Amino acid sequence: MFAKKNRITSAEFKTLGHPIRTENHPGYTLRFYHLKDAVAPKCAVVVSKKTARSAVARNRIRRRLAAELTQRILALSGGMAVVAYAKA
């Protein structure tokens, strides 16, 4: 998982607005946002019930995707927010 300072809070998630850039990959989609007053880059992983029906499967996908993206996302500058959406 991401460190607490690198997680997007629910309040911040509601204020993200439109993404600056979108990257499509075979297993996931990354959306990049500007985040005001953020010192470190922040990120979140979203896995819907449509992707995996059981909570165990969704959490497994969430953990694996977070582990894969940790180094890449933490290399970004502050003031950026990244949301990863898992694909089926």
PDB file of N, CA, C and O in Angstrom:
ATOM      1  N   MET A   1       0.832  -1.189   0.000  1.00  0.00           N
ATOM      2  CA  MET A   1       0.000   0.000   0.000  1.00  0.00           C
ATOM      3  C   MET A   1       0.873   1.249   0.000  1.00  0.00           C
ATOM      4  O   MET A   1       2.079   1.200   0.246  1.00  0.00           O
ATOM      5  N   PHE A   2       0.231   2.338  -0.279  1.00  0.00           N
ATOM      6  CA  PHE A   2       0.926   3.609  -0.298  1.00  0.00           C
ATOM      7  C   PHE A   2       1.044   4.146   1.128  1.00  0.00           C
ATOM      8  O   PHE A   2       0.210   3.849   1.983  1.00  0.00           O
ATOM      9  N   ALA A   3       2.085   4.937   1.375  1.00  0.00           N
ATOM     10  CA  ALA A   3       2.230   5.581   2.674  1.00  0.00           C
ATOM     11  C   ALA A   3       1.061   6.540   2.884  1.00  0.00           C
ATOM     12  O   ALA A   3       0.473   7.027   1.917  1.00  0.00           O
ATOM     13  N   LYS A   4       0.730   6.806   4.117  1.00  0.00           N
ATOM     14  CA  LYS A   4      -0.432   7.635   4.422  1.00  0.00           C
ATOM     15  C   LYS A   4      -0.346   9.010   3.759  1.00  0.00           C
ATOM     16  O   LYS A   4      -1.357   9.538   3.296  1.00  0.00           O
ATOM     17  N   LYS A   5       0.855   9.592   3.713  1.00  0.00           N
ATOM     18  CA  LYS A   5       1.008  10.922   3.095  1.00  0.00           C
ATOM     19  C   LYS A   5       0.817  10.876   1.580  1.00  0.00           C
ATOM     20  O   LYS A   5       0.622  11.917   0.952  1.00  0.00           O
ATOM     21  N   ASN A   6       0.870   9.677   0.984  1.00  0.00           N
ATOM     22  CA  ASN A   6       0.722   9.531  -0.466  1.00  0.00           C
ATOM     23  C   ASN A   6      -0.645   9.020  -0.884  1.00  0.00           C
ATOM     24  O   ASN A   6      -0.839   8.694  -2.056  1.00  0.00           O
ATOM     25  N   ARG A   7      -1.602   8.939   0.037  1.00  0.00           N
ATOM     26  CA  ARG A   7      -2.946   8.469  -0.305  1.00  0.00           C
ATOM     27  C   ARG A   7      -3.875   9.653  -0.541  1.00  0.00           C
ATOM     28  O   ARG A   7      -3.758  10.685   0.118  1.00  0.00           O
ATOM     29  N   ILE A   8      -4.784   9.498  -1.473  1.00  0.00           N
ATOM     30  CA  ILE A   8      -5.793  10.526  -1.726  1.00  0.00           C
ATOM     31  C   ILE A   8      -6.923  10.320  -0.721  1.00  0.00           C
ATOM     32  O   ILE A   8      -7.467   9.221  -0.612  1.00  0.00           O
ATOM     33  N   THR A   9      -7.276  11.376   0.013  1.00  0.00           N
ATOM     34  CA  THR A   9      -8.379  11.277   0.963  1.00  0.00           C
ATOM     35  C   THR A   9      -9.706  11.376   0.218  1.00  0.00           C
ATOM     36  O   THR A   9      -9.742  11.787  -0.942  1.00  0.00           O
ATOM     37  N   SER A  10     -10.782  11.002   0.876  1.00  0.00           N
ATOM     38  CA  SER A  10     -12.094  11.063   0.224  1.00  0.00           C
ATOM     39  C   SER A  10     -12.475  12.508  -0.104  1.00  0.00           C
ATOM     40  O   SER A  10     -13.120  12.750  -1.124  1.00  0.00           O
ATOM     41  N   ALA A  11     -12.094  13.464   0.731  1.00  0.00           N
ATOM     42  CA  ALA A  11     -12.381  14.870   0.449  1.00  0.00           C
ATOM     43  C   ALA A  11     -11.609  15.345  -0.785  1.00  0.00           C
ATOM     44  O   ALA A  11     -12.151  16.074  -1.616  1.00  0.00           O
ATOM     45  N   GLU A  12     -10.356  14.935  -0.900  1.00  0.00           N
ATOM     46  CA  GLU A  12      -9.552  15.304  -2.065  1.00  0.00           C
ATOM     47  C   GLU A  12     -10.077  14.617  -3.325  1.00  0.00           C
ATOM     48  O   GLU A  12     -10.053  15.196  -4.411  1.00  0.00           O
ATOM     49  N   PHE A  13     -10.545  13.396  -3.175  1.00  0.00           N
ATOM     50  CA  PHE A  13     -11.059  12.638  -4.315  1.00  0.00           C
ATOM     51  C   PHE A  13     -12.251  13.340  -4.945  1.00  0.00           C
ATOM     52  O   PHE A  13     -12.403  13.329  -6.167  1.00  0.00           O
ATOM     53  N   LYS A  14     -13.098  13.952  -4.123  1.00  0.00           N
ATOM     54  CA  LYS A  14     -14.289  14.645  -4.630  1.00  0.00           C
ATOM     55  C   LYS A  14     -13.944  15.928  -5.378  1.00  0.00           C
ATOM     56  O   LYS A  14     -14.734  16.392  -6.201  1.00  0.00           O
ATOM     57  N   THR A  15     -12.779  16.506  -5.105  1.00  0.00           N
ATOM     58  CA  THR A  15     -12.412  17.781  -5.716  1.00  0.00           C
ATOM     59  C   THR A  15     -11.427  17.645  -6.877  1.00  0.00           C
ATOM     60  O   THR A  15     -10.872  18.651  -7.318  1.00  0.00           O
ATOM     61  N   LEU A  16     -11.196  16.449  -7.379  1.00  0.00           N
ATOM     62  CA  LEU A  16     -10.182  16.260  -8.411  1.00  0.00           C
ATOM     63  C   LEU A  16     -10.509  16.937  -9.735  1.00  0.00           C
ATOM     64  O   LEU A  16      -9.613  17.498 -10.366  1.00  0.00           O
ATOM     65  N   GLY A  17     -11.742  16.902 -10.165  1.00  0.00           N
ATOM     66  CA  GLY A  17     -12.094  17.538 -11.432  1.00  0.00           C
ATOM     67  C   GLY A  17     -11.743  16.674 -12.617  1.00  0.00           C
ATOM     68  O   GLY A  17     -11.840  15.448 -12.552  1.00  0.00           O
ATOM     69  N   HIS A  18     -11.328  17.316 -13.719  1.00  0.00           N
ATOM     70  CA  HIS A  18     -11.005  16.597 -14.953  1.00  0.00           C
ATOM     71  C   HIS A  18      -9.534  16.209 -14.966  1.00  0.00           C
ATOM     72  O   HIS A  18      -8.691  16.968 -14.486  1.00  0.00           O
ATOM     73  N   PRO A  19      -9.213  15.036 -15.510  1.00  0.00           N
ATOM     74  CA  PRO A  19      -7.803  14.623 -15.565  1.00  0.00           C
ATOM     75  C   PRO A  19      -7.015  15.440 -16.576  1.00  0.00           C
ATOM     76  O   PRO A  19      -7.544  15.885 -17.595  1.00  0.00           O
ATOM     77  N   ILE A  20      -5.731  15.626 -16.268  1.00  0.00           N
ATOM     78  CA  ILE A  20      -4.820  16.316 -17.173  1.00  0.00           C
ATOM     79  C   ILE A  20      -4.429  15.382 -18.305  1.00  0.00           C
ATOM     80  O   ILE A  20      -4.373  15.770 -19.471  1.00  0.00           O
ATOM     81  N   ARG A  21      -4.156  14.120 -17.919  1.00  0.00           N
ATOM     82  CA  ARG A  21      -3.643  13.143 -18.866  1.00  0.00           C
ATOM     83  C   ARG A  21      -4.182  11.760 -18.484  1.00  0.00           C
ATOM     84  O   ARG A  21      -4.425  11.485 -17.310  1.00  0.00           O
ATOM     85  N   THR A  22      -4.361  10.912 -19.465  1.00  0.00           N
ATOM     86  CA  THR A  22      -4.825   9.542 -19.234  1.00  0.00           C
ATOM     87  C   THR A  22      -3.895   8.592 -19.972  1.00  0.00           C
ATOM     88  O   THR A  22      -3.557   8.818 -21.134  1.00  0.00           O
ATOM     89  N   GLU A  23      -3.483   7.528 -19.292  1.00  0.00           N
ATOM     90  CA  GLU A  23      -2.647   6.496 -19.904  1.00  0.00           C
ATOM     91  C   GLU A  23      -3.380   5.170 -19.817  1.00  0.00           C
ATOM     92  O   GLU A  23      -3.824   4.774 -18.739  1.00  0.00           O
ATOM     93  N   ASN A  24      -3.509   4.486 -20.932  1.00  0.00           N
ATOM     94  CA  ASN A  24      -4.155   3.176 -20.965  1.00  0.00           C
ATOM     95  C   ASN A  24      -3.104   2.084 -21.050  1.00  0.00           C
ATOM     96  O   ASN A  24      -2.190   2.148 -21.872  1.00  0.00           O
ATOM     97  N   HIS A  25      -3.242   1.086 -20.197  1.00  0.00           N
ATOM     98  CA  HIS A  25      -2.372  -0.077 -20.165  1.00  0.00           C
ATOM     99  C   HIS A  25      -3.266  -1.312 -20.256  1.00  0.00           C
ATOM    100  O   HIS A  25      -4.474  -1.201 -20.047  1.00  0.00           O
ATOM    101  N   PRO A  26      -2.713  -2.477 -20.561  1.00  0.00           N
ATOM    102  CA  PRO A  26      -3.557  -3.670 -20.706  1.00  0.00           C
ATOM    103  C   PRO A  26      -4.399  -4.013 -19.472  1.00  0.00           C
ATOM    104  O   PRO A  26      -5.537  -4.458 -19.621  1.00  0.00           O
ATOM    105  N   GLY A  27      -3.879  -3.820 -18.277  1.00  0.00           N
ATOM    106  CA  GLY A  27      -4.614  -4.212 -17.079  1.00  0.00           C
ATOM    107  C   GLY A  27      -5.226  -3.077 -16.291  1.00  0.00           C
ATOM    108  O   GLY A  27      -6.024  -3.320 -15.385  1.00  0.00           O
ATOM    109  N   TYR A  28      -4.875  -1.839 -16.611  1.00  0.00           N
ATOM    110  CA  TYR A  28      -5.361  -0.701 -15.838  1.00  0.00           C
ATOM    111  C   TYR A  28      -5.272   0.585 -16.650  1.00  0.00           C
ATOM    112  O   TYR A  28      -4.621   0.646 -17.693  1.00  0.00           O
ATOM    113  N   THR A  29      -5.950   1.610 -16.138  1.00  0.00           N
ATOM    114  CA  THR A  29      -5.909   2.946 -16.724  1.00  0.00           C
ATOM    115  C   THR A  29      -5.440   3.910 -15.646  1.00  0.00           C
ATOM    116  O   THR A  29      -5.914   3.855 -14.511  1.00  0.00           O
ATOM    117  N   LEU A  30      -4.518   4.786 -15.990  1.00  0.00           N
ATOM    118  CA  LEU A  30      -4.035   5.801 -15.059  1.00  0.00           C
ATOM    119  C   LEU A  30      -4.586   7.160 -15.464  1.00  0.00           C
ATOM    120  O   LEU A  30      -4.541   7.532 -16.636  1.00  0.00           O
ATOM    121  N   ARG A  31      -5.100   7.892 -14.500  1.00  0.00           N
ATOM    122  CA  ARG A  31      -5.549   9.258 -14.746  1.00  0.00           C
ATOM    123  C   ARG A  31      -4.774  10.188 -13.831  1.00  0.00           C
ATOM    124  O   ARG A  31      -4.696   9.968 -12.622  1.00  0.00           O
ATOM    125  N   PHE A  32      -4.202  11.229 -14.417  1.00  0.00           N
ATOM    126  CA  PHE A  32      -3.374  12.181 -13.689  1.00  0.00           C
ATOM    127  C   PHE A  32      -4.153  13.477 -13.479  1.00  0.00           C
ATOM    128  O   PHE A  32      -4.808  13.968 -14.398  1.00  0.00           O
ATOM    129  N   TYR A  33      -4.080  14.027 -12.270  1.00  0.00           N
ATOM    130  CA  TYR A  33      -4.812  15.236 -11.903  1.00  0.00           C
ATOM    131  C   TYR A  33      -3.866  16.224 -11.228  1.00  0.00           C
ATOM    132  O   TYR A  33      -2.849  15.828 -10.660  1.00  0.00           O
ATOM    133  N   HIS A  34      -4.205  17.512 -11.292  1.00  0.00           N
ATOM    134  CA  HIS A  34      -3.540  18.523 -10.472  1.00  0.00           C
ATOM    135  C   HIS A  34      -4.202  18.503  -9.108  1.00  0.00           C
ATOM    136  O   HIS A  34      -5.427  18.439  -9.009  1.00  0.00           O
ATOM    137  N   LEU A  35      -3.398  18.557  -8.057  1.00  0.00           N
ATOM    138  CA  LEU A  35      -3.930  18.576  -6.701  1.00  0.00           C
ATOM    139  C   LEU A  35      -3.334  19.776  -5.981  1.00  0.00           C
ATOM    140  O   LEU A  35      -2.122  19.858  -5.786  1.00  0.00           O
ATOM    141  N   LYS A  36      -4.187  20.690  -5.594  1.00  0.00           N
ATOM    142  CA  LYS A  36      -3.729  21.911  -4.943  1.00  0.00           C
ATOM    143  C   LYS A  36      -3.242  21.605  -3.528  1.00  0.00           C
ATOM    144  O   LYS A  36      -3.755  20.703  -2.865  1.00  0.00           O
ATOM    145  N   ASP A  37      -2.258  22.356  -3.083  1.00  0.00           N
ATOM    146  CA  ASP A  37      -1.720  22.280  -1.723  1.00  0.00           C
ATOM    147  C   ASP A  37      -1.180  20.902  -1.357  1.00  0.00           C
ATOM    148  O   ASP A  37      -1.215  20.526  -0.185  1.00  0.00           O
ATOM    149  N   ALA A  38      -0.688  20.154  -2.316  1.00  0.00           N
ATOM    150  CA  ALA A  38      -0.110  18.836  -2.030  1.00  0.00           C
ATOM    151  C   ALA A  38       1.414  18.931  -2.164  1.00  0.00           C
ATOM    152  O   ALA A  38       1.932  19.374  -3.189  1.00  0.00           O
ATOM    153  N   VAL A  39       2.106  18.516  -1.128  1.00  0.00           N
ATOM    154  CA  VAL A  39       3.567  18.549  -1.136  1.00  0.00           C
ATOM    155  C   VAL A  39       4.130  17.306  -1.827  1.00  0.00           C
ATOM    156  O   VAL A  39       5.097  17.390  -2.585  1.00  0.00           O
ATOM    157  N   ALA A  40       3.519  16.165  -1.560  1.00  0.00           N
ATOM    158  CA  ALA A  40       3.970  14.900  -2.145  1.00  0.00           C
ATOM    159  C   ALA A  40       2.943  14.412  -3.164  1.00  0.00           C
ATOM    160  O   ALA A  40       1.775  14.792  -3.085  1.00  0.00           O
ATOM    161  N   PRO A  41       3.350  13.591  -4.104  1.00  0.00           N
ATOM    162  CA  PRO A  41       2.373  13.024  -5.040  1.00  0.00           C
ATOM    163  C   PRO A  41       1.413  12.101  -4.297  1.00  0.00           C
ATOM    164  O   PRO A  41       1.815  11.410  -3.360  1.00  0.00           O
ATOM    165  N   LYS A  42       0.158  12.088  -4.707  1.00  0.00           N
ATOM    166  CA  LYS A  42      -0.851  11.263  -4.050  1.00  0.00           C
ATOM    167  C   LYS A  42      -1.475  10.320  -5.056  1.00  0.00           C
ATOM    168  O   LYS A  42      -1.543  10.623  -6.247  1.00  0.00           O
ATOM    169  N   CYS A  43      -1.935   9.165  -4.569  1.00  0.00           N
ATOM    170  CA  CYS A  43      -2.478   8.174  -5.481  1.00  0.00           C
ATOM    171  C   CYS A  43      -3.555   7.327  -4.819  1.00  0.00           C
ATOM    172  O   CYS A  43      -3.670   7.257  -3.595  1.00  0.00           O
ATOM    173  N   ALA A  44      -4.337   6.688  -5.682  1.00  0.00           N
ATOM    174  CA  ALA A  44      -5.396   5.786  -5.243  1.00  0.00           C
ATOM    175  C   ALA A  44      -5.574   4.716  -6.302  1.00  0.00           C
ATOM    176  O   ALA A  44      -5.257   4.920  -7.474  1.00  0.00           O
ATOM    177  N   VAL A  45      -6.091   3.560  -5.867  1.00  0.00           N
ATOM    178  CA  VAL A  45      -6.389   2.468  -6.777  1.00  0.00           C
ATOM    179  C   VAL A  45      -7.870   2.146  -6.636  1.00  0.00           C
ATOM    180  O   VAL A  45      -8.366   1.960  -5.525  1.00  0.00           O
ATOM    181  N   VAL A  46      -8.579   2.078  -7.765  1.00  0.00           N
ATOM    182  CA  VAL A  46     -10.017   1.806  -7.762  1.00  0.00           C
ATOM    183  C   VAL A  46     -10.261   0.489  -8.495  1.00  0.00           C
ATOM    184  O   VAL A  46      -9.817   0.299  -9.627  1.00  0.00           O
ATOM    185  N   VAL A  47     -10.978  -0.416  -7.823  1.00  0.00           N
ATOM    186  CA  VAL A  47     -11.362  -1.697  -8.428  1.00  0.00           C
ATOM    187  C   VAL A  47     -12.858  -1.856  -8.199  1.00  0.00           C
ATOM    188  O   VAL A  47     -13.307  -1.947  -7.056  1.00  0.00           O
ATOM    189  N   SER A  48     -13.627  -1.889  -9.275  1.00  0.00           N
ATOM    190  CA  SER A  48     -15.077  -1.960  -9.145  1.00  0.00           C
ATOM    191  C   SER A  48     -15.559  -3.398  -9.018  1.00  0.00           C
ATOM    192  O   SER A  48     -14.811  -4.341  -9.274  1.00  0.00           O
ATOM    193  N   LYS A  49     -16.814  -3.553  -8.622  1.00  0.00           N
ATOM    194  CA  LYS A  49     -17.413  -4.878  -8.531  1.00  0.00           C
ATOM    195  C   LYS A  49     -17.553  -5.507  -9.904  1.00  0.00           C
ATOM    196  O   LYS A  49     -17.598  -6.732 -10.024  1.00  0.00           O
ATOM    197  N   LYS A  50     -17.622  -4.694 -10.927  1.00  0.00           N
ATOM    198  CA  LYS A  50     -17.712  -5.212 -12.289  1.00  0.00           C
ATOM    199  C   LYS A  50     -16.412  -5.935 -12.677  1.00  0.00           C
ATOM    200  O   LYS A  50     -16.429  -6.896 -13.445  1.00  0.00           O
ATOM    201  N   THR A  51     -15.295  -5.456 -12.134  1.00  0.00           N
ATOM    202  CA  THR A  51     -14.002  -6.058 -12.411  1.00  0.00           C
ATOM    203  C   THR A  51     -13.835  -7.386 -11.689  1.00  0.00           C
ATOM    204  O   THR A  51     -13.452  -8.388 -12.294  1.00  0.00           O
ATOM    205  N   ALA A  52     -14.126  -7.389 -10.384  1.00  0.00           N
ATOM    206  CA  ALA A  52     -14.011  -8.609  -9.579  1.00  0.00           C
ATOM    207  C   ALA A  52     -15.163  -8.621  -8.589  1.00  0.00           C
ATOM    208  O   ALA A  52     -15.354  -7.661  -7.842  1.00  0.00           O
ATOM    209  N   ARG A  53     -15.917  -9.684  -8.580  1.00  0.00           N
ATOM    210  CA  ARG A  53     -17.144  -9.731  -7.778  1.00  0.00           C
ATOM    211  C   ARG A  53     -16.886  -9.810  -6.276  1.00  0.00           C
ATOM    212  O   ARG A  53     -17.552  -9.121  -5.504  1.00  0.00           O
ATOM    213  N   SER A  54     -15.933 -10.635  -5.849  1.00  0.00           N
ATOM    214  CA  SER A  54     -15.730 -10.813  -4.412  1.00  0.00           C
ATOM    215  C   SER A  54     -14.753  -9.764  -3.859  1.00  0.00           C
ATOM    216  O   SER A  54     -13.858  -9.297  -4.563  1.00  0.00           O
ATOM    217  N   ALA A  55     -14.945  -9.411  -2.600  1.00  0.00           N
ATOM    218  CA  ALA A  55     -14.093  -8.421  -1.954  1.00  0.00           C
ATOM    219  C   ALA A  55     -12.653  -8.915  -1.857  1.00  0.00           C
ATOM    220  O   ALA A  55     -11.713  -8.128  -1.968  1.00  0.00           O
ATOM    221  N   VAL A  56     -12.486 -10.201  -1.651  1.00  0.00           N
ATOM    222  CA  VAL A  56     -11.143 -10.774  -1.565  1.00  0.00           C
ATOM    223  C   VAL A  56     -10.395 -10.559  -2.881  1.00  0.00           C
ATOM    224  O   VAL A  56      -9.230 -10.159  -2.874  1.00  0.00           O
ATOM    225  N   ALA A  57     -11.050 -10.818  -3.992  1.00  0.00           N
ATOM    226  CA  ALA A  57     -10.427 -10.632  -5.307  1.00  0.00           C
ATOM    227  C   ALA A  57     -10.138  -9.163  -5.577  1.00  0.00           C
ATOM    228  O   ALA A  57      -9.074  -8.832  -6.101  1.00  0.00           O
ATOM    229  N   ARG A  58     -11.068  -8.272  -5.227  1.00  0.00           N
ATOM    230  CA  ARG A  58     -10.847  -6.826  -5.429  1.00  0.00           C
ATOM    231  C   ARG A  58      -9.659  -6.337  -4.612  1.00  0.00           C
ATOM    232  O   ARG A  58      -8.835  -5.572  -5.113  1.00  0.00           O
ATOM    233  N   ASN A  59      -9.566  -6.768  -3.370  1.00  0.00           N
ATOM    234  CA  ASN A  59      -8.454  -6.335  -2.522  1.00  0.00           C
ATOM    235  C   ASN A  59      -7.126  -6.884  -3.022  1.00  0.00           C
ATOM    236  O   ASN A  59      -6.106  -6.200  -2.940  1.00  0.00           O
ATOM    237  N   ARG A  60      -7.122  -8.104  -3.536  1.00  0.00           N
ATOM    238  CA  ARG A  60      -5.904  -8.694  -4.085  1.00  0.00           C
ATOM    239  C   ARG A  60      -5.438  -7.881  -5.294  1.00  0.00           C
ATOM    240  O   ARG A  60      -4.252  -7.575  -5.421  1.00  0.00           O
ATOM    241  N   ILE A  61      -6.366  -7.535  -6.172  1.00  0.00           N
ATOM    242  CA  ILE A  61      -6.030  -6.721  -7.342  1.00  0.00           C
ATOM    243  C   ILE A  61      -5.525  -5.353  -6.900  1.00  0.00           C
ATOM    244  O   ILE A  61      -4.551  -4.843  -7.454  1.00  0.00           O
ATOM    245  N   ARG A  62      -6.176  -4.758  -5.911  1.00  0.00           N
ATOM    246  CA  ARG A  62      -5.781  -3.444  -5.407  1.00  0.00           C
ATOM    247  C   ARG A  62      -4.357  -3.474  -4.845  1.00  0.00           C
ATOM    248  O   ARG A  62      -3.564  -2.577  -5.131  1.00  0.00           O
ATOM    249  N   ARG A  63      -4.029  -4.482  -4.062  1.00  0.00           N
ATOM    250  CA  ARG A  63      -2.688  -4.600  -3.478  1.00  0.00           C
ATOM    251  C   ARG A  63      -1.625  -4.810  -4.547  1.00  0.00           C
ATOM    252  O   ARG A  63      -0.561  -4.194  -4.493  1.00  0.00           O
ATOM    253  N   ARG A  64      -1.904  -5.674  -5.516  1.00  0.00           N
ATOM    254  CA  ARG A  64      -0.927  -5.945  -6.560  1.00  0.00           C
ATOM    255  C   ARG A  64      -0.692  -4.733  -7.461  1.00  0.00           C
ATOM    256  O   ARG A  64       0.441  -4.443  -7.847  1.00  0.00           O
ATOM    257  N   LEU A  65      -1.762  -4.041  -7.785  1.00  0.00           N
ATOM    258  CA  LEU A  65      -1.634  -2.848  -8.619  1.00  0.00           C
ATOM    259  C   LEU A  65      -0.891  -1.739  -7.876  1.00  0.00           C
ATOM    260  O   LEU A  65      -0.069  -1.041  -8.470  1.00  0.00           O
ATOM    261  N   ALA A  66      -1.167  -1.575  -6.607  1.00  0.00           N
ATOM    262  CA  ALA A  66      -0.470  -0.565  -5.804  1.00  0.00           C
ATOM    263  C   ALA A  66       1.019  -0.889  -5.710  1.00  0.00           C
ATOM    264  O   ALA A  66       1.855   0.008  -5.819  1.00  0.00           O
ATOM    265  N   ALA A  67       1.353  -2.151  -5.511  1.00  0.00           N
ATOM    266  CA  ALA A  67       2.759  -2.544  -5.429  1.00  0.00           C
ATOM    267  C   ALA A  67       3.477  -2.297  -6.754  1.00  0.00           C
ATOM    268  O   ALA A  67       4.636  -1.883  -6.768  1.00  0.00           O
ATOM    269  N   GLU A  68       2.792  -2.549  -7.856  1.00  0.00           N
ATOM    270  CA  GLU A  68       3.390  -2.351  -9.168  1.00  0.00           C
ATOM    271  C   GLU A  68       3.631  -0.876  -9.477  1.00  0.00           C
ATOM    272  O   GLU A  68       4.611  -0.527 -10.137  1.00  0.00           O
ATOM    273  N   LEU A  69       2.745  -0.020  -9.005  1.00  0.00           N
ATOM    274  CA  LEU A  69       2.806   1.396  -9.367  1.00  0.00           C
ATOM    275  C   LEU A  69       3.542   2.276  -8.359  1.00  0.00           C
ATOM    276  O   LEU A  69       3.804   3.444  -8.647  1.00  0.00           O
ATOM    277  N   THR A  70       3.876   1.751  -7.200  1.00  0.00           N
ATOM    278  CA  THR A  70       4.453   2.569  -6.131  1.00  0.00           C
ATOM    279  C   THR A  70       5.672   3.354  -6.589  1.00  0.00           C
ATOM    280  O   THR A  70       5.696   4.575  -6.438  1.00  0.00           O
ATOM    281  N   GLN A  71       6.672   2.703  -7.137  1.00  0.00           N
ATOM    282  CA  GLN A  71       7.906   3.389  -7.530  1.00  0.00           C
ATOM    283  C   GLN A  71       7.675   4.405  -8.633  1.00  0.00           C
ATOM    284  O   GLN A  71       8.273   5.481  -8.626  1.00  0.00           O
ATOM    285  N   ARG A  72       6.816   4.072  -9.574  1.00  0.00           N
ATOM    286  CA  ARG A  72       6.552   4.978 -10.689  1.00  0.00           C
ATOM    287  C   ARG A  72       5.850   6.249 -10.226  1.00  0.00           C
ATOM    288  O   ARG A  72       6.194   7.348 -10.660  1.00  0.00           O
ATOM    289  N   ILE A  73       4.875   6.096  -9.351  1.00  0.00           N
ATOM    290  CA  ILE A  73       4.084   7.232  -8.895  1.00  0.00           C
ATOM    291  C   ILE A  73       4.876   8.120  -7.948  1.00  0.00           C
ATOM    292  O   ILE A  73       4.751   9.344  -8.002  1.00  0.00           O
ATOM    293  N   LEU A  74       5.682   7.529  -7.085  1.00  0.00           N
ATOM    294  CA  LEU A  74       6.447   8.326  -6.135  1.00  0.00           C
ATOM    295  C   LEU A  74       7.557   9.129  -6.809  1.00  0.00           C
ATOM    296  O   LEU A  74       8.125  10.028  -6.189  1.00  0.00           O
ATOM    297  N   ALA A  75       7.872   8.823  -8.055  1.00  0.00           N
ATOM    298  CA  ALA A  75       8.867   9.592  -8.795  1.00  0.00           C
ATOM    299  C   ALA A  75       8.281  10.892  -9.343  1.00  0.00           C
ATOM    300  O   ALA A  75       9.023  11.745  -9.828  1.00  0.00           O
ATOM    301  N   LEU A  76       6.960  11.052  -9.271  1.00  0.00           N
ATOM    302  CA  LEU A  76       6.310  12.269  -9.763  1.00  0.00           C
ATOM    303  C   LEU A  76       6.564  13.438  -8.825  1.00  0.00           C
ATOM    304  O   LEU A  76       6.947  13.248  -7.670  1.00  0.00           O
ATOM    305  N   SER A  77       6.350  14.648  -9.328  1.00  0.00           N
ATOM    306  CA  SER A  77       6.512  15.833  -8.502  1.00  0.00           C
ATOM    307  C   SER A  77       5.288  16.022  -7.607  1.00  0.00           C
ATOM    308  O   SER A  77       4.243  15.415  -7.843  1.00  0.00           O
ATOM    309  N   GLY A  78       5.419  16.862  -6.580  1.00  0.00           N
ATOM    310  CA  GLY A  78       4.304  17.157  -5.693  1.00  0.00           C
ATOM    311  C   GLY A  78       3.214  17.904  -6.440  1.00  0.00           C
ATOM    312  O   GLY A  78       3.468  18.505  -7.483  1.00  0.00           O
ATOM    313  N   GLY A  79       2.010  17.866  -5.911  1.00  0.00           N
ATOM    314  CA  GLY A  79       0.903  18.544  -6.555  1.00  0.00           C
ATOM    315  C   GLY A  79       0.235  17.709  -7.629  1.00  0.00           C
ATOM    316  O   GLY A  79      -0.638  18.200  -8.344  1.00  0.00           O
ATOM    317  N   MET A  80       0.634  16.453  -7.750  1.00  0.00           N
ATOM    318  CA  MET A  80       0.029  15.543  -8.722  1.00  0.00           C
ATOM    319  C   MET A  80      -0.751  14.463  -7.970  1.00  0.00           C
ATOM    320  O   MET A  80      -0.340  14.000  -6.906  1.00  0.00           O
ATOM    321  N   ALA A  81      -1.861  14.085  -8.539  1.00  0.00           N
ATOM    322  CA  ALA A  81      -2.642  12.974  -8.006  1.00  0.00           C
ATOM    323  C   ALA A  81      -2.838  11.974  -9.142  1.00  0.00           C
ATOM    324  O   ALA A  81      -3.112  12.363 -10.277  1.00  0.00           O
ATOM    325  N   VAL A  82      -2.699  10.692  -8.835  1.00  0.00           N
ATOM    326  CA  VAL A  82      -2.840   9.641  -9.817  1.00  0.00           C
ATOM    327  C   VAL A  82      -3.883   8.657  -9.307  1.00  0.00           C
ATOM    328  O   VAL A  82      -3.804   8.191  -8.171  1.00  0.00           O
ATOM    329  N   VAL A  83      -4.857   8.344 -10.150  1.00  0.00           N
ATOM    330  CA  VAL A  83      -5.866   7.346  -9.809  1.00  0.00           C
ATOM    331  C   VAL A  83      -5.753   6.226 -10.825  1.00  0.00           C
ATOM    332  O   VAL A  83      -5.834   6.456 -12.032  1.00  0.00           O
ATOM    333  N   ALA A  84      -5.567   5.010 -10.327  1.00  0.00           N
ATOM    334  CA  ALA A  84      -5.460   3.826 -11.190  1.00  0.00           C
ATOM    335  C   ALA A  84      -6.783   3.073 -11.143  1.00  0.00           C
ATOM    336  O   ALA A  84      -7.265   2.716 -10.068  1.00  0.00           O
ATOM    337  N   TYR A  85      -7.357   2.838 -12.301  1.00  0.00           N
ATOM    338  CA  TYR A  85      -8.605   2.084 -12.412  1.00  0.00           C
ATOM    339  C   TYR A  85      -8.282   0.725 -13.024  1.00  0.00           C
ATOM    340  O   TYR A  85      -7.759   0.652 -14.136  1.00  0.00           O
ATOM    341  N   ALA A  86      -8.593  -0.349 -12.302  1.00  0.00           N
ATOM    342  CA  ALA A  86      -8.325  -1.704 -12.797  1.00  0.00           C
ATOM    343  C   ALA A  86      -9.325  -2.072 -13.877  1.00  0.00           C
ATOM    344  O   ALA A  86     -10.490  -1.677 -13.825  1.00  0.00           O
ATOM    345  N   LYS A  87      -8.857  -2.833 -14.856  1.00  0.00           N
ATOM    346  CA  LYS A  87      -9.731  -3.314 -15.927  1.00  0.00           C
ATOM    347  C   LYS A  87     -10.066  -4.783 -15.683  1.00  0.00           C
ATOM    348  O   LYS A  87      -9.353  -5.480 -14.961  1.00  0.00           O
ATOM    349  N   ALA A  88     -11.143  -5.238 -16.286  1.00  0.00           N
ATOM    350  CA  ALA A  88     -11.544  -6.634 -16.119  1.00  0.00           C
ATOM    351  C   ALA A  88     -10.577  -7.565 -16.813  1.00  0.00           C
ATOM    352  O   ALA A  88     -10.759  -8.782 -16.778  1.00  0.00           O
TER     353      ALA A  88
END
